[in-house]
């Protein structure tokens, strides 16, 4: 799944790929764009996707609470486009077509990290060197140099984005998360625990205490062991 954000005037593109469209990855895409641009737009426009808008009745809009909390941290205004008003989202739709035709088509990559490294190089290279639609005498990169000072400063700390899952350990010292089994100390068997998963690392907690930490696996049916989780193991 591709996350695409485009700045309204310069048309600078941020592109990142994820394995799924979960809310956590939707927010990670935002944070990555803000870091890449070293700033935060004051207003972000959204189509009526469930990650942003849960429900609307006329002018009454119920936003996804996860997005509202995220927006509060970065101090931007989330604003949905009007229903059936394609002109309000044309910039990002054209950017997505541009990504499909000029970046993704026939591209080869070794895995997700390789694809994202190529996407970063493309955003800063070919995509940034194209003429700016608002002023074709300059490039997107040159227009971004003018637009960047108008962005808001990022907060000192990034918003913590984790997938959270309540899990129950059985008779064996493992808990299952996202199709894989992760080891825990023997003292934690038969307990209700919580998994906090980032993109590359995850922690397993018993209330406030971290009882195990692992590199995250994206396999299915894998057994991830940490000798430190088993006192006395060799």
Buried (B, 14 or more C-beta within 10 A) or exposed (E): EBBBBBBBBBBBBBBBBBEEBEBBBBBBBBBBBBEBBEBBBEEBBBBBEEBBBEEBEEEEBEBBEBBEEBBEBBEBEBEBBEEEEEEBBEBBEEBBEBBEEEBBEEEEBEEBEEBBEBBBEBBBEEBBEBBBEEEEEBBBBBBBEEBBEEBEEBEEEBBEBBBEBEBEBEEEBBBBBBEBBBBBBBEBBEBEBBBBBBBEEBBBBBEEEEBBBBEBBEEEEEEBBBEEBBEEEE
